[in-house]
Amino acid sequence: MKRYLNAAILILIFVLTGVITSLSNEEVCMAKEFDASLYVSGDDRDVTIKINGIHLSMIKGGGSELIQLYLSDDPKIKTLPPGMPPEMQKERKELFCIKKGENSIEIAFKEKGKPEFPSLFTVEIRSFNYKVPVLMYVKNPDIKEGNAKGTFKIYADEPAGFTTVILQNEEKKQKVTSELKGGKAMDVQYSFDFNELNKDIIRQNYVAVPYNIHKNKLFNFSILMNKNWNGVKVAEPAKLPMDGSLAEIGIFNLYSPSHDPKGDIRAQLIVYIAGIPKDSSAADYLDKQIPMMFKNQKIKIIKSKTTGTKLGPTKDILFSYSSNNTIFLSRICAFKVKDDTKAYLYGEKDLLYLIQINTQENYYESFGAEAFYVSKVSFQPGAE
């Protein structure tokens, strides 16, 4: 009996060993494989891209392009069809350019012809194993050409706490003069003026936000906002401040991960309203208001622009400031509108609307500049 019991125990051990081995092998099979791809969208650009010094000749620009990238030591490179034409063989071999860990990338683009509706230029390194792009390089439609170099790290799995690498441009810098008292001129390296966006881009990436939750239509507005942004409701003030102080009537946040209110805020756009005297212009108001809004910050004016209107000059300002050793950019536009609502009958007041975007310097070109521009040109105060 004892002999049979020992035999049964041995059989059980073999069975358990087999199960454990099977589970172990299954885990190995389920492990994520390395994945990387390159996406380029440049309908009206000639494009050149190098990764780790290898020119990817398949990427030429003139449309949306998506190619799979392979590890430089991937054995698949040895199994390319031998009968493939030499040019195609060369293009396929170029795809074996990526390394686990740190990689270098070079991007060059130039406007192709004279497009009627220039489009956004985008380059991304992607991986199905990452929740966000590994690398992003985005230029607004008004940027006709540019160059960029940088590095990025990519692994089989997304590292904890990973954030997208935002590649910066290397366009030539130019000096501008500050218009704001006390400001200092600095090198311009950011988009400021914009061409009208392609209707296809707006249709694909933007949605109309009729912000009409308020009882008083002075606080209502309609705006176009990128679909990746989230509106944050703001309580209507009991009454419009008539002393010139600003009241928030709308806030939009760009979260990372996208649409996750518990994630990091990459950029924030705020809409304000204020009552100001009729003899005060939006430009004068902004010059006085900025030092008050940022009284504890040392700001540097990058560029400002004043434009005449029937209700006096309006003004746009782009400036930088630092916090916790991080550089932030703020873009502000202030303009006046006539109050025809008869809601406030005392004093000679006009309404001032102010649109402001705040973002880290690294995210201005990618996330902030275009969102600010679209919101400014599509803003309709008093919309029902």
C-alpha positions as CSV (number, residue, x, y, z in Angstrom):
1,M,0.0,0.0,0.0
2,K,2.8,2.3,0.9
3,R,4.5,1.6,-2.5
4,Y,1.3,2.7,-4.4
5,L,1.0,5.8,-2.2
6,N,4.6,6.9,-3.1
7,A,3.8,6.2,-6.8
8,A,0.7,8.4,-6.5
9,I,2.7,11.2,-4.9
10,L,5.3,11.0,-7.7
11,I,2.6,11.2,-10.3
12,L,1.0,14.2,-8.6
13,I,4.4,16.0,-8.4
14,F,4.9,15.4,-12.2
15,V,1.4,16.7,-12.9
16,L,2.0,19.9,-10.8
17,T,5.4,20.4,-12.4
18,G,3.8,20.2,-15.8
19,V,1.1,22.7,-14.9
20,I,3.6,25.2,-13.5
21,T,5.7,24.8,-16.6
22,S,2.7,25.3,-18.8
23,L,1.7,28.4,-16.9
24,S,5.2,29.8,-17.0
25,N,5.4,29.2,-20.8
26,E,2.0,30.9,-21.2
27,E,3.2,33.9,-19.3
28,V,6.2,34.1,-21.6
29,C,3.9,33.9,-24.6
30,M,1.7,36.6,-23.2
31,A,4.6,39.0,-22.6
32,K,4.3,42.2,-24.6
33,E,6.5,42.3,-27.8
34,F,8.4,45.4,-28.6
35,D,6.3,47.7,-30.8
36,A,7.1,51.1,-32.4
37,S,5.7,53.0,-35.3
38,L,6.2,56.4,-36.9
39,Y,3.3,58.6,-37.9
40,V,3.7,61.8,-40.1
41,S,0.9,64.1,-41.2
42,G,2.1,66.8,-43.6
43,D,-0.3,67.3,-46.5
44,D,1.6,70.3,-47.9
45,R,5.2,69.7,-46.8
46,D,8.2,67.9,-48.1
47,V,9.5,65.9,-45.1
48,T,12.9,64.2,-44.2
49,I,13.2,62.1,-41.1
50,K,16.2,60.3,-39.7
51,I,16.2,57.9,-36.7
52,N,19.6,57.0,-35.3
53,G,21.2,58.6,-38.4
54,I,19.2,56.3,-40.8
55,H,17.2,58.3,-43.4
56,L,13.7,56.8,-43.7
57,S,13.3,57.3,-47.4
58,M,9.7,55.9,-47.3
59,I,8.6,59.1,-45.6
60,K,8.4,61.9,-48.1
61,G,5.5,64.1,-46.9
62,G,2.5,65.2,-49.0
63,G,0.0,63.2,-46.9
64,S,-0.6,61.1,-43.8
65,E,2.0,58.3,-43.5
66,L,2.3,55.5,-40.9
67,I,5.2,53.0,-40.9
68,Q,6.2,50.2,-38.6
69,L,9.7,50.4,-37.0
70,Y,11.8,47.4,-36.0
71,L,14.7,46.8,-33.7
72,S,18.0,47.1,-35.5
73,D,18.9,43.5,-34.3
74,D,15.6,42.0,-35.2
75,P,16.2,38.7,-37.1
76,K,13.4,39.6,-39.5
77,I,15.9,41.8,-41.4
78,K,17.6,38.6,-42.6
79,T,14.4,37.2,-44.0
80,L,13.4,40.0,-46.4
81,P,12.3,38.5,-49.8
82,P,15.4,38.1,-51.9
83,G,13.5,38.8,-55.1
84,M,12.4,42.3,-54.0
85,P,13.6,45.2,-56.2
86,P,16.8,46.8,-54.8
87,E,15.0,50.1,-54.0
88,M,12.3,48.4,-52.0
89,Q,14.9,46.2,-50.3
90,K,16.7,49.4,-49.2
91,E,13.5,51.0,-47.9
92,R,12.6,47.9,-45.9
93,K,16.0,47.6,-44.3
94,E,15.8,51.3,-43.2
95,L,12.8,50.4,-41.0
96,F,15.2,48.3,-38.8
97,C,16.5,51.5,-37.1
98,I,15.2,51.6,-33.6
99,K,16.9,50.5,-30.3
100,K,15.5,49.6,-26.9
101,G,16.4,52.6,-24.8
102,E,17.6,55.9,-26.1
103,N,17.3,56.8,-29.8
104,S,18.0,60.0,-31.8
105,I,15.6,61.6,-34.3
106,E,16.1,64.4,-36.8
107,I,13.2,66.1,-38.6
108,A,13.2,68.6,-41.5
109,F,10.2,69.9,-43.3
110,K,9.5,72.6,-45.9
111,E,6.2,73.9,-47.4
112,K,5.4,72.3,-50.7
113,G,4.0,74.7,-53.3
114,K,1.5,77.4,-52.1
115,P,-1.4,75.6,-50.4
116,E,-4.7,77.4,-50.2
117,F,-5.4,76.0,-46.7
118,P,-2.1,75.1,-44.9
119,S,-2.5,72.3,-42.4
120,L,-1.0,71.2,-39.1
121,F,2.3,69.3,-39.4
122,T,2.6,66.4,-37.0
123,V,5.3,63.7,-36.3
124,E,4.7,61.1,-33.6
125,I,6.6,58.0,-32.4
126,R,3.9,55.6,-31.2
127,S,3.7,52.2,-29.5
128,F,0.6,50.0,-28.8
129,N,2.1,49.3,-25.4
130,Y,2.0,53.0,-24.4
131,K,-1.1,54.9,-23.4
132,V,0.3,58.1,-24.8
133,P,2.6,58.9,-27.8
134,V,6.3,58.3,-27.1
135,L,7.3,61.5,-28.9
136,M,5.4,64.4,-30.5
137,Y,6.5,67.2,-32.8
138,V,3.7,69.6,-33.9
139,K,3.9,72.8,-35.9
140,N,1.1,75.1,-36.7
141,P,-0.1,75.9,-40.2
142,D,1.7,79.2,-40.4
143,I,5.1,77.6,-39.9
144,K,6.4,77.1,-43.5
145,E,9.7,75.2,-42.7
146,G,11.7,73.9,-39.8
147,N,14.3,71.6,-38.3
148,A,14.4,69.7,-35.1
149,K,16.8,67.2,-33.4
150,G,16.2,65.3,-30.2
151,T,16.2,62.0,-28.3
152,F,13.6,59.7,-26.9
153,K,13.6,56.4,-25.0
154,I,11.3,53.5,-25.9
155,Y,10.9,50.1,-24.3
156,A,8.6,47.1,-24.7
157,D,6.5,48.4,-21.8
158,E,5.6,51.9,-20.9
159,P,7.7,53.0,-17.8
160,A,6.0,54.2,-14.7
161,G,5.3,57.9,-14.7
162,F,6.1,58.2,-18.4
163,T,5.2,61.5,-20.2
164,T,5.4,62.2,-23.9
165,V,8.6,63.7,-25.2
166,I,7.7,67.1,-26.8
167,L,10.3,67.8,-29.5
168,Q,11.2,71.5,-29.9
169,N,11.9,73.4,-33.1
170,E,15.2,74.9,-34.3
171,E,13.8,77.8,-36.3
172,K,15.9,81.0,-36.5
173,K,15.2,83.3,-33.6
174,Q,14.5,87.0,-34.0
175,K,14.5,89.9,-31.5
176,V,11.3,91.8,-30.7
177,T,10.6,94.8,-28.5
178,S,8.3,94.7,-25.5
179,E,5.4,97.0,-25.5
180,L,4.6,96.5,-21.8
181,K,6.2,98.8,-19.3
182,G,8.8,97.1,-17.3
183,G,9.0,94.1,-19.7
184,K,12.2,92.9,-21.3
185,A,12.6,91.9,-24.9
186,M,13.7,88.3,-25.5
187,D,14.2,85.9,-28.4
188,V,11.0,84.9,-30.2
189,Q,10.8,81.1,-30.8
190,Y,7.1,80.5,-30.5
191,S,4.1,80.9,-32.8
192,F,2.2,84.1,-32.5
193,D,0.2,84.9,-35.6
194,F,-1.7,82.2,-37.4
195,N,-3.3,81.6,-40.8
196,E,-6.9,80.4,-41.1
197,L,-7.1,76.7,-40.2
198,N,-8.1,74.2,-42.8
199,K,-11.8,73.4,-42.5
200,D,-11.0,69.7,-42.5
201,I,-8.7,70.1,-39.5
202,I,-11.4,72.0,-37.6
203,R,-14.0,69.3,-38.5
204,Q,-11.8,66.5,-37.5
205,N,-10.3,68.0,-34.3
206,Y,-12.6,70.6,-33.0
207,V,-16.1,70.8,-31.5
208,A,-18.4,73.8,-30.9
209,V,-19.0,74.4,-27.1
210,P,-22.1,76.5,-26.5
211,Y,-21.4,77.6,-22.9
212,N,-24.9,78.9,-22.0
213,I,-25.5,77.6,-18.5
214,H,-25.7,81.1,-17.0
215,K,-29.0,83.0,-16.4
216,N,-27.4,86.3,-17.5
217,K,-26.5,86.2,-21.1
218,L,-23.5,88.4,-20.4
219,F,-21.8,85.3,-19.1
220,N,-22.7,83.1,-22.1
221,F,-20.4,82.4,-25.0
222,S,-19.8,79.9,-27.8
223,I,-16.3,78.7,-28.6
224,L,-14.5,76.1,-30.8
225,M,-12.4,73.8,-28.6
226,N,-10.1,70.8,-29.5
227,K,-11.9,67.5,-28.7
228,N,-9.1,66.5,-26.3
229,W,-9.9,69.4,-24.0
230,N,-12.4,69.3,-21.2
231,G,-14.7,72.1,-20.2
232,V,-14.8,72.9,-16.4
233,K,-17.9,74.6,-15.3
234,V,-17.5,77.9,-13.5
235,A,-20.2,79.4,-11.2
236,E,-21.8,82.6,-12.4
237,P,-20.8,85.6,-10.3
238,A,-23.7,87.1,-8.4
239,K,-23.2,90.2,-10.5
240,L,-20.8,91.6,-13.0
241,P,-17.8,93.3,-11.1
242,M,-18.0,96.9,-12.1
243,D,-14.7,97.9,-10.6
244,G,-12.6,96.4,-13.4
245,S,-11.8,93.1,-11.6
246,L,-11.9,90.0,-13.7
247,A,-14.5,87.2,-13.2
248,E,-14.0,83.7,-14.6
249,I,-16.8,82.5,-16.8
250,G,-15.2,79.5,-18.5
251,I,-12.2,77.2,-17.9
252,F,-10.9,74.4,-20.3
253,N,-8.3,71.9,-19.2
254,L,-6.1,69.6,-21.3
255,Y,-5.4,66.5,-19.1
256,S,-2.8,63.8,-19.4
257,P,-4.0,61.0,-19.8
258,S,-6.6,62.6,-22.1
259,H,-10.0,63.3,-20.4
260,D,-8.8,62.1,-17.0
261,P,-9.6,64.9,-14.5
262,K,-7.3,63.2,-12.0
263,G,-4.3,63.4,-14.4
264,D,-1.8,66.2,-14.9
265,I,-3.0,69.4,-16.5
266,R,-0.9,70.1,-19.5
267,A,-2.6,73.3,-20.5
268,Q,-5.4,75.5,-19.3
269,L,-7.5,78.1,-21.1
270,I,-9.6,80.6,-19.2
271,V,-12.2,83.1,-20.3
272,Y,-12.8,86.2,-18.2
273,I,-15.2,89.1,-18.2
274,A,-15.0,92.6,-16.6
275,G,-16.8,95.9,-16.7
276,I,-14.5,98.8,-17.6
277,P,-15.0,102.5,-18.1
278,K,-15.9,103.6,-21.7
279,D,-12.7,105.7,-21.9
280,S,-10.5,102.8,-21.0
281,S,-9.2,100.6,-23.9
282,A,-8.6,96.9,-23.7
283,A,-4.9,97.5,-24.4
284,D,-4.6,99.9,-21.5
285,Y,-6.5,97.6,-19.3
286,L,-4.2,94.6,-20.1
287,D,-1.1,96.6,-19.5
288,K,-2.3,97.5,-16.0
289,Q,-3.8,94.1,-15.3
290,I,-0.9,91.8,-16.1
291,P,1.4,93.1,-13.3
292,M,-1.5,92.5,-10.9
293,M,-2.3,89.0,-12.1
294,F,1.4,88.0,-11.9
295,K,2.5,90.3,-9.1
296,N,4.6,87.5,-7.4
297,Q,6.2,86.4,-10.7
298,K,9.0,87.8,-12.7
299,I,7.7,87.9,-16.3
300,K,9.5,88.3,-19.6
301,I,7.6,89.7,-22.6
302,I,8.2,87.6,-25.7
303,K,5.9,89.4,-28.1
304,S,2.9,91.8,-28.0
305,K,0.6,93.2,-30.7
306,T,-1.9,96.0,-30.6
307,T,-4.7,96.2,-33.1
308,G,-7.2,99.2,-33.6
309,T,-10.9,98.6,-33.4
310,K,-14.1,100.8,-33.3
311,L,-14.1,100.4,-29.5
312,G,-10.4,101.2,-29.1
313,P,-7.2,99.1,-29.4
314,T,-7.3,95.4,-28.5
315,K,-4.1,93.6,-27.5
316,D,-2.3,90.2,-27.6
317,I,0.6,89.4,-25.4
318,L,2.8,86.3,-25.0
319,F,5.1,86.2,-22.0
320,S,7.0,83.7,-19.9
321,Y,7.5,83.1,-16.2
322,S,9.1,80.4,-14.1
323,S,7.8,78.3,-11.2
324,N,9.7,75.5,-9.4
325,N,12.4,75.7,-12.0
326,T,9.9,75.1,-14.8
327,I,9.3,77.7,-17.6
328,F,5.7,78.5,-18.3
329,L,4.1,80.5,-21.2
330,S,1.0,82.6,-21.0
331,R,-0.8,84.0,-24.0
332,I,-3.5,86.7,-23.4
333,C,-5.9,88.6,-25.6
334,A,-8.2,91.4,-24.3
335,F,-11.0,93.1,-26.3
336,K,-14.0,95.2,-25.7
337,V,-17.6,94.8,-26.7
338,K,-20.6,97.0,-26.3
339,D,-23.1,96.1,-23.6
340,D,-26.5,96.3,-25.2
341,T,-28.3,94.1,-22.6
342,K,-29.4,97.0,-20.4
343,A,-28.6,94.7,-17.5
344,Y,-26.5,97.3,-15.8
345,L,-27.9,100.9,-16.0
346,Y,-25.5,102.7,-13.7
347,G,-22.2,104.2,-14.9
348,E,-20.7,104.5,-18.3
349,K,-19.2,101.0,-18.7
350,D,-18.3,98.7,-21.5
351,L,-17.6,94.9,-21.3
352,L,-14.1,93.5,-21.6
353,Y,-13.5,89.9,-22.4
354,L,-10.1,88.3,-21.8
355,I,-8.9,84.9,-23.1
356,Q,-5.8,83.4,-21.5
357,I,-3.9,80.2,-22.0
358,N,-1.2,78.9,-19.5
359,T,1.0,76.0,-20.3
360,Q,4.5,74.7,-19.8
361,E,7.0,76.0,-22.4
362,N,7.4,72.5,-23.8
363,Y,3.7,72.2,-24.5
364,Y,3.0,75.6,-26.0
365,E,3.6,74.7,-29.7
366,S,2.0,71.2,-29.4
367,F,-1.0,71.9,-27.2
368,G,-1.4,75.6,-26.5
369,A,-0.8,77.9,-29.4
370,E,-3.4,76.5,-31.8
371,A,-6.0,76.0,-29.1
372,F,-5.7,79.7,-28.1
373,Y,-5.9,80.9,-31.7
374,V,-9.0,78.8,-32.5
375,S,-10.8,79.9,-29.2
376,K,-10.0,83.5,-29.9
377,V,-11.3,83.7,-33.4
378,S,-14.4,81.5,-32.7
379,F,-15.3,83.3,-29.4
380,Q,-18.9,84.7,-29.5
381,P,-19.8,86.5,-26.4
382,G,-23.5,86.6,-25.4
383,A,-24.3,83.5,-27.5
384,E,-27.5,81.8,-26.6
